[in-house]
Amino acid sequence: PELMRVWLTFKETNDAGLPTGESFDELSAFEEDLGSIVESVGVIYDGRVSVNKKRVFYLYGPRGESTLEESLQTIANRYGFEVEFEIKFDPDKDGYW
């Protein structure tokens, strides 16, 4: 399988670097949409972490799932978030654990 890491940059943060206010609401909506998308294409949403004013999502799916990246970019644009992607072959699934 391939591991896709998605880095989402928070718009507003508190002193701890976590999202606040309207940014938190938009992040929650983004995550809901992300859940729907990954479920519809058979990708596993493995987890997430928040670090350095970013949230990193870990997704596993079949090789060559380019439509996922396009769909995630679309929802990021909808809520005004900057996102970055990294996709790598990870047969042992050690990219998250």
C-alpha positions in Angstrom: 0.0 0.0 0.0 0.9 3.6 -0.3 1.1 6.0 2.6 -0.2 9.5 1.9 0.7 12.2 4.5 -1.4 15.3 4.2 -0.1 18.4 6.0 -2.7 21.0 6.7 -1.6 24.4 8.0 -3.8 26.0 10.7 -5.1 29.5 9.9 -5.4 30.7 13.5 -3.7 29.2 16.5 -3.4 29.7 20.2 -0.1 29.8 22.1 0.1 26.0 22.0 -0.1 26.0 18.2 -3.6 24.5 18.1 -6.5 25.9 16.0 -8.9 28.3 17.6 -12.2 30.0 16.8 -13.6 29.9 13.2 -10.4 28.0 12.1 -11.3 25.2 14.5 -14.8 25.0 13.0 -13.5 24.9 9.5 -10.9 22.2 10.5 -13.8 20.1 11.9 -15.7 20.5 8.7 -12.6 19.6 6.6 -12.1 16.4 8.7 -15.7 15.4 8.2 -15.3 15.8 4.4 -12.0 13.9 4.5 -13.7 11.0 6.3 -16.4 10.8 3.6 -13.9 10.9 0.8 -11.5 8.3 2.1 -14.5 6.0 2.9 -15.8 6.4 -0.7 -12.5 5.4 -2.3 -11.6 2.6 0.1 -8.7 4.3 1.7 -7.8 3.8 5.4 -7.7 6.9 7.6 -5.0 5.7 10.0 -4.6 8.7 12.2 -3.6 12.3 12.7 -1.2 14.4 14.8 -1.0 18.1 15.4 2.5 19.7 15.4 4.1 23.0 14.6 0.8 24.7 13.7 -0.1 21.9 11.3 -2.3 18.8 11.4 -0.8 15.7 9.7 -3.2 13.1 8.4 -2.0 9.5 7.7 -3.9 7.7 5.0 -3.2 4.2 3.4 -4.5 3.1 0.1 -3.8 1.3 -3.1 -0.9 2.5 -5.3 -1.8 5.3 -7.7 -4.9 6.7 -6.0 -4.4 10.2 -7.6 -8.1 11.1 -7.3 -7.7 11.2 -3.5 -5.2 14.0 -3.8 -7.4 16.0 -6.1 -10.4 15.5 -3.8 -8.5 16.6 -0.7 -7.1 19.6 -2.5 -10.7 20.5 -3.4 -12.0 20.4 0.1 -8.9 22.3 1.4 -9.7 25.1 -1.1 -13.3 25.1 0.1 -12.2 25.9 3.6 -9.2 28.0 2.7 -6.5 25.7 4.1 -3.1 25.2 2.6 -2.2 21.5 2.2 0.9 19.6 1.2 1.0 15.9 0.2 3.7 13.2 0.4 3.0 9.8 -1.1 5.3 6.9 -0.6 5.2 3.2 -1.0 5.0 1.7 2.5 4.4 -2.1 2.4 5.3 -2.5 6.1 3.0 0.3 7.2 5.7 1.8 9.4 5.1 5.4 8.3 2.6 6.1 11.1 3.5 3.7 13.8 
